Amino acid sequence: MIRSELIQKIADDNPHLYQRDVERIVNTIFEEITNAMSRGNRVELRGFGAFSVKKRDGRIGRNPRTGESVEVEEKHVPFFKTGKLLRDRLNGK
């Protein structure tokens, strides 16, 4: 599902809300999750999962095309851990 499909689904399920308001709500939620993670905070949505930021140390990598060694810088990457309810639902429990 992409963002526009999510917005459309929420708007269809809530006919009393204008689509532009639903779009603003969805965009605000995603912005707040992004902002919290950029500050290094963890975002937990009970039953769904938790978003966090993990640090990857710098290392020596290899260019697969040339076989040449390349230095890969330290970086921060997003990490998602599923919640128990989501995991159970995906596994048919």
Buried (B, 14 or more C-beta within 10 A) or exposed (E): EEEEEBBBEBBEEEEEEEEEEBBEEBEEEEEEBEEBBEEEEEBEEEEEBBBBBEEEEEEEEEEEEEEEEEEEEEEEEEEEEBBEEEEEEEEEE
